[in-house]
Amino acid sequence: MLKNVKKNMKDWKDDILNSTKGMDKAQPPAHAFDQILEKINNQDYKEDSSKGWLTIAATVSLVVLLNAYFIVGYSSNPGSAEQGNTNAYSSLVSNYNLYEND
């Protein structure tokens, strides 16, 4: 039984190895090398598109930095916000007579 398994394995291996006999080598198309060189030479336009992406990234970064600058400037000046709230409260008290006893 073991001999039959080894023989079948050897036959299977030989069948695989011999399956390429009689085949010709693969030949590239006649103009394949010229087409490859043409594609390589046409890749220069990709550098131009990267400049566009760089411009977009710089613009987005500028907008984010300006927003951060204004947020920090607004939050570091708490007096202006408190002054606005004080005026709003005093007008509310005087308009609706909240502390007058009738």
FENCOR-V317759 format. One record per pair of residues at least 24 apart in sequence whose ideal C-beta (glycine too) atoms are under 6 Angstrom apart, sorted by the first residue. I is the first residue (numbers start at 1). J is the second residue. Records with the same first field share a line. If there is no record, write none. Layout:
I: J, J
This chain:
none
